[in-house]
Amino acid sequence: MIARDIMTRTVYTIRPEASAQEAAQLLDQKRISGAPVVDGDGRLIGMVTEADIISKVNREGLRVADIMSHELIVVSEETPLEEIAALLSERKIKRVPVVENGRLVGIVSRADIVHAVAAGHLIVRNW
């Protein structure tokens, strides 16, 4: 299986000029733990997570651009799920954006991998 097979295609995104509070509201309302940050052309430029927000509590006037993670690990639609699972585990991250030609096309989260295991599409084995 590859990323395309299990990725979430409807991805909630946020712009870098949005406030940190707006980012928190998005995560809270959509019950997600992180969201890709995209520019006006829809290009992925960062990721904002619960951890980014929590680490900046009590600081006023911050924008998403001020708190987002700039170092991104991305995959393509053709990336094998075993490789994605290893990335999530080794890098201790919860999600990885799926990008084609610089544009965000989906996201694969830990929950997506667990769902694939639960459905019998992936097998858990000793490495």
N, C-alpha and C positions, 0 to 999 in steps of 0.2 A: 504494500500500500504506500501511497505517496501523499504529500500535503493536500493536494487537490481533493482527495477522497474524503477527508474529514474536516477540513478547515471551515471555520465560521466565515461565511461570505458577507453577512451584514455586520459591519464593524462600526461601532460608535467611535467617532473621532472628535478631536478638539483642535482649535487653532492656537497658535503660540501667543496671540494677543489676548486670549481669554484670561480672566482672573483665576487665581488659585481656588477661590470659592466656587467659581463656575465649574472648575474641574472636579472639585469635591462633590458638587451637586450632581454632575453627570455620573460619576462612579456610584454614588449613593442611589440615585433614581433608577439606574439600569442594573444595579446589583452586580457590578463588575469591579475588578481590582486594579485595572489599568486600562489606559486608552492611548492609541497612537495619536501623535501630534502631526498634523499635515499643514502644509503651506497653502496659499491661495490657488496653486496649480494642482493640488491634491497629492503632492509629493510628500513622502514620509520624511520627517525631520527630527523626530524624537518620540519619546514615550513618557507618559506621566502615570505614576502609580500611587497607590495608597501610601507606600513608604515615602515617596517624594513629598507628599502633602503632610504627612505626620512629622517629618523631619523639619518642617518649616512653620510649625504651629507658633502663633503669637508674633508673626512678622507680617506687617501690613503692606498692602499695595503690590504684592507679588503677582506676577503674571505666569502663565504656564511656561513661557520661554525661560523664566528665571529658575524654575524648579525641575523641569523635565530632564530626563536622561538623554544625553546626546549620543553616547556610544551604543549603537544598535547592532543587534545580531538579527539578521533576517535570513529567510529561506525563500526558495522558489516553489512554485506549484509542483515541481518534479522531485523535490527533496524527499527521500525515503523516510517513513515514520520512525524507523529505528534510529536514524541520524538525528531527527528532531527530538526524540525522547532522550537521547544521550546529551544533546545540547542543553535541554531543560534541566536535566539532572546535574551535569558537570558544572554548568554556569550558575546553578541555583536561581533560575528565573522561572516565572510562571507562565509566560506566553512568548511567542515569537511571531512577528509580522511576516506575512507572505507577500512578496513584492515581485512584480513583473514589470520590466522596463521603467523602474523607479517609482512605479505607482503601487499603492496598497491595494491588494485584491482579496485579502483575507487575513485570518489570524488563527494560529493553532495554540491552544492552551493545554495545560496539564489535564484539565477536565475532558478535553477532546480525546486525548490519548487514553485516559481511563475508560471513556465511553467505548472506544474502539476495542479495548481489551474485554470489557464487559459484554460486548456484542459478539465476541469470538473472532474478530478480525485481526487481532494481534495476540501473540502468545507471550506470556511472561516466563522467562527462563533464566537460569544462572548465566552470568557473562563469563 
